[in-house]
Amino acid sequence: MRAGLALAGDDGCIASARHRAAAFLDEADAAHRLPISARARELVPLVVSELVTNARKYAPGPVLMELRLTARAVDVVVWDSDPAVPTARAVDPGRIGQHGLEIVKAVAESLFVEQEPVGKRITARIALSEHPCEGTRPTT
């Protein structure tokens, strides 16, 4: 299952993206009966919000968001027009703001950036389960 959203970059686009992400999870639950944990329901809109906020703040022009569902995760994909690869800043407890990428890295199962001929695409994978490592640990 996939859903896309083109955002104009106006003041309401971040809220629109969050609402679309929540609706996507509801649709996924109804259509595919996948168990979507409370953790995923909280983190997917948070990750959407942080990535769209960064795109809106640092890249001119439109922002594209895609949500992709697999049997075990949701990929949040955000494209913007700035080709610069973002980096998380060093920890600074006194810094106000600019923690979005740090937050996404902390909660995502994986995070990767692809530079494109125009802009970049950032993908964050959020596990659907309450415990993201379920099924990946060796049994003894």
N, C-alpha and C positions, 0 to 999 in steps of 0.2 A: 504494500500500500504506500502511496506517495501523495504528497500535497505540496503545491507551490504557492508562493505569494510574492507579488511584485509590490515593493514599497516605494513610495515617492520620496521618502526622506523628510516628511513633514512632522510636526510635533506629535501627532497621534499615531505614527507608524509603529512605535515601540509597543504601545498598548495593543494595537491591532495584531501585531505579530504574536504577542503573548496569548491573546484570546484565540487566535487561530491554532496555536500549539495545543492549548487545552481542549479545543473542539476536536482536533485531530486525534488526541488520545481517547476521547469519548467515542469517536467514530471507529477507531481501531478496536476498542473493547466490544462495541456492539456488533461490528462486522466479522471480527475474527475470534472473538472470545479469548483473547490472550490475557493472561493475568498481568495487569499493569499495577505495580506497587504504588503505595502512597509516596515513596521516595521518588519514583520516576515522575509521578504527577506533579511533584513540587519542583524537581530539578529541570525538567524539560522547559517549562516556561521561564525559569531563571536563566538557563543557558541561552535561550532565544533572546531574552531581554538584554543580557550582557553583550552578546555578539552583534545584535542589531544596533544597540547603543553605540558600540565602538565603530561600526560601519558608518552610522549616521554622523558621528562626531569627527571621524578622521578621513572620510572619503567623500568627494563630491558626487552628486548625482544619485541615481536610484540604487536600491538595495534589493537583492533577490534572496528569498528564503525558500528552502525546500526541506520537507520532513520526510524521512524514509523509515518505514517500519520493517523490521525483520522479526523472526521468531523470538529473539532475545534482547533486542535493543531498538532504540530510536536514534537515527542519525539526524542531527540538526546541521544543516548546511546553509551557510550565509555567504553570498557573493557581494563584493563591492568593487568599485572602480580603482581603488588605490593598490598598486602592485607591491607596496612595501609589506614585508612579512613582519607581523607584530611579535614582540617579545615581552614576556612578563618581566616586570621591573624587580629589582632587588627588594627584599623585605625591608620595610621602613615603617615601624609602628606610628611614626608621626605624620606620615603622608595621608592627606585627605583625598579620597577618590583615586581613580586610576588603578583599581584592583580587579577590574572585570576579567582580564585574561587569567590572572592568578586564581580567581574563583572557578572559572571554567576548567582550568587544568586540574584543580583539586577535586572536582565532582565528576568529571568525565572519565569514562573508561579509556578513551583514547581521544587525541586531539591532533589534527594535522592540517597543514596549510599547503595549498597548491597554487603556485603562481600561474597565471594564465596570460595569454597575449594582451588582454586588457584586464587589469585588476587581479584579484585573488579570490580563492574559494577556501573557506574555513569549515572543517567538519568536526563536530564533537559528537561522540557516541555515548549515549546514556543507556545503561542497562535497564530492562523492564523489571527485573527482580529486585527484591528488597536488599539482597546481598549480592552485589555485582560479581563476586568470584564464585558463585554457585556453579557447580558442574565443571569447574576448571581446576580444582585441586585433585591431586592424585589420591587414590584410596590406598589405605595400608592394610 
